[in-house]
Amino acid sequence: MFYSVLLACAGLASQALAACTREQLQEATAAYVKAQAAGDLQLTALASNVTYLENDTPMDISKGVLSQAITIDLNRSLHDTTECATFTEISAATNKEPYVIHTRMLFTDGKITTIQSVVANDGDWAFNATGQLYWSKQEKWDPIPEASRDARDVIKAAGDAYLDSWGDGKVQVPYGTPCARLEGGMYTGSGRPNANTCVMPEFPQPFKVNNRRYVIDEEVGGLDIFNDFPFIDADKPNGTASSNLIRVEGGKIRYIHEVTICSKPNCGR
């Protein structure tokens, strides 16, 4: 009897682990990109009680950017089967109103229960959609051979070390060589493509990056961290909506994409 109970529990655990497959998440991100291109919410599998936020502000999804048809020039996604979550970066440089959009989606029972988007356009930090698109196209985000993939905790630790170093210059960040950062439309690797140009200076203290939300994809060494970026926007000293997309290869950071929202042009700087 006890053995039968154990088998039943094991079966339930197996079902729970398989409740969110990579294929399902890939279908969901493909549907999301299609929905954003068409401005048609009906193309996504939304839960009836879906929560929708743009730039950390809750709003009616029918009034958000997802309801607008947008010309998408490039997109890439992360698929997190552990957390049943996805991340998608959309570059819309040739759209009538250019955008760079970072979107995090959470799922329950195959339905989207939460959508959080960092929606950057003209006036946001270092915004230049044309530059962002150009440099993003130069990068390689191919799947990493299974034997060479980093563990989930290694990828997360690399991203956390990067954000922690902004407030503590003594933190050892596992930068690779080369390493390039795409900040808005500015690319640190443009002049030295074979160097580590990702190092960030320590910001004025006290400085701590809070409200971190993660999507991790071991297959591509990908990590995105939604966060509240303090200091940069004078009108929001405790933090403004920001997202950092990171690629980790062999335990080292290879690429960083930062998108940060400003309450006034270029955060008043």
SVG drawing of the C-alpha trace seen along z (x, -y; Angstrom):
<svg xmlns="http://www.w3.org/2000/svg" viewBox="-12 -67 52 69">
<polyline fill="none" stroke="black" stroke-width="0.4" points="0.0,0.0 2.7,-2.4 4.7,-1.6 1.6,-2.3 1.2,-5.7 4.8,-6.5 4.3,-5.5 1.2,-7.7 3.0,-10.7 5.9,-10.2 3.5,-10.2 1.9,-13.4 5.3,-15.0 6.3,-14.0 3.1,-15.5 3.7,-18.7 7.3,-18.9 6.0,-18.3 3.1,-20.8 5.1,-23.5 7.2,-22.2 9.7,-24.1 7.6,-23.4 4.5,-24.9 6.4,-28.0 7.9,-28.4 4.3,-28.3 3.3,-30.9 6.1,-33.3 5.4,-32.8 1.8,-33.6 2.7,-36.7 5.0,-38.1 2.2,-37.4 -0.3,-39.2 1.9,-42.2 2.5,-42.4 -1.3,-42.4 -2.4,-44.3 -4.8,-41.4 -5.1,-40.2 -7.2,-37.2 -4.1,-35.6 -2.8,-34.9 -4.0,-32.4 -4.9,-34.9 -6.3,-33.8 -9.6,-35.4 -7.9,-37.2 -4.6,-38.1 -2.5,-40.8 -1.0,-43.3 1.7,-45.9 3.6,-48.3 6.7,-50.0 5.7,-48.7 2.2,-50.3 -0.9,-48.1 -3.2,-48.9 -6.1,-47.6 -4.5,-45.3 -6.8,-46.5 -5.3,-50.0 -1.6,-48.8 1.0,-48.5 -0.1,-44.9 -3.3,-46.2 -1.3,-48.2 -0.1,-46.6 3.6,-47.1 6.2,-46.4 8.6,-43.9 12.1,-43.8 13.7,-41.3 12.6,-39.3 14.3,-36.7 12.8,-34.8 13.9,-32.9 11.8,-29.9 12.0,-29.0 10.4,-25.6 11.3,-25.6 9.2,-28.8 6.8,-28.4 7.8,-31.8 9.0,-33.4 10.9,-36.5 10.7,-38.2 12.8,-41.1 11.1,-43.0 13.0,-45.5 10.7,-47.7 13.0,-50.2 11.0,-50.7 7.7,-51.0 6.0,-54.4 6.8,-55.0 10.0,-53.0 10.0,-50.7 12.2,-48.3 10.0,-46.1 11.0,-43.6 8.2,-41.3 7.9,-38.7 5.0,-36.3 4.0,-33.8 1.8,-30.8 -0.6,-28.6 -2.3,-25.6 -1.3,-26.7 -2.8,-30.2 -1.0,-33.5 -1.7,-34.9 0.8,-37.8 2.3,-40.0 4.9,-42.6 6.5,-44.8 9.2,-47.4 8.2,-49.5 10.9,-51.9 10.6,-54.6 11.9,-58.1 13.1,-59.9 13.9,-56.7 17.5,-56.1 19.9,-56.2 17.0,-55.2 17.9,-54.5 15.9,-51.7 17.9,-51.7 21.2,-51.3 19.7,-48.7 18.5,-46.7 21.8,-47.0 23.9,-45.8 21.5,-43.1 21.6,-41.6 25.4,-41.2 25.2,-38.9 24.9,-35.1 22.3,-33.7 22.3,-30.2 21.5,-27.2 24.6,-26.1 25.6,-22.4 24.1,-20.5 27.4,-19.3 28.6,-22.9 25.5,-24.5 25.7,-26.3 23.5,-25.3 20.6,-27.5 22.2,-28.8 25.4,-29.7 23.5,-31.8 21.5,-33.5 24.6,-34.2 26.3,-35.9 23.4,-38.2 23.0,-39.0 26.8,-39.8 26.5,-42.2 23.6,-44.1 25.2,-43.9 28.4,-45.5 26.6,-48.7 26.4,-49.3 29.6,-47.5 32.6,-47.8 34.3,-44.9 31.8,-42.4 33.5,-40.0 31.5,-39.8 32.2,-36.9 32.7,-39.0 33.9,-37.1 36.4,-38.3 34.9,-39.5 31.8,-41.0 29.6,-43.7 26.8,-45.8 23.9,-47.2 22.6,-50.1 19.6,-51.6 21.2,-52.0 24.8,-52.4 27.1,-49.4 30.2,-49.2 31.8,-46.7 31.6,-48.8 35.3,-49.9 36.8,-46.9 34.9,-43.8 37.3,-41.4 37.6,-43.1 35.6,-43.1 33.7,-46.4 30.9,-45.5 32.3,-46.7 30.1,-49.2 31.3,-51.9 30.1,-51.9 27.1,-54.3 26.9,-56.9 25.8,-55.2 23.5,-54.0 22.6,-52.0 20.7,-48.7 18.8,-47.2 15.5,-45.8 12.4,-44.1 14.3,-41.6 12.2,-39.2 14.0,-36.4 13.5,-34.4 16.3,-31.8 16.9,-29.6 19.8,-27.2 19.6,-26.1 20.8,-29.5 22.6,-30.6 20.0,-33.4 18.8,-35.4 16.6,-38.4 16.2,-40.4 13.3,-42.8 14.3,-45.3 13.8,-48.8 16.9,-50.8 17.6,-53.5 19.4,-56.8 19.3,-57.2 15.9,-59.0 15.9,-62.0 12.1,-61.9 12.2,-58.2 15.2,-57.9 14.0,-54.6 14.0,-53.0 12.5,-53.1 11.4,-50.2 14.4,-48.5 15.3,-45.1 18.7,-43.5 18.9,-40.6 22.1,-38.6 23.9,-35.8 26.2,-33.6 28.7,-31.2 31.0,-29.0 30.1,-30.8 31.1,-34.1 28.9,-37.0 29.0,-37.5 26.2,-40.0 24.1,-42.4 21.1,-44.3 19.7,-47.1 16.4,-48.8 15.5,-51.6 12.4,-53.8 12.6,-57.6 9.9,-59.9 11.5,-62.8 13.7,-62.8 16.9,-60.7 15.9,-60.7 16.7,-64.4 20.5,-63.8"/>
</svg>
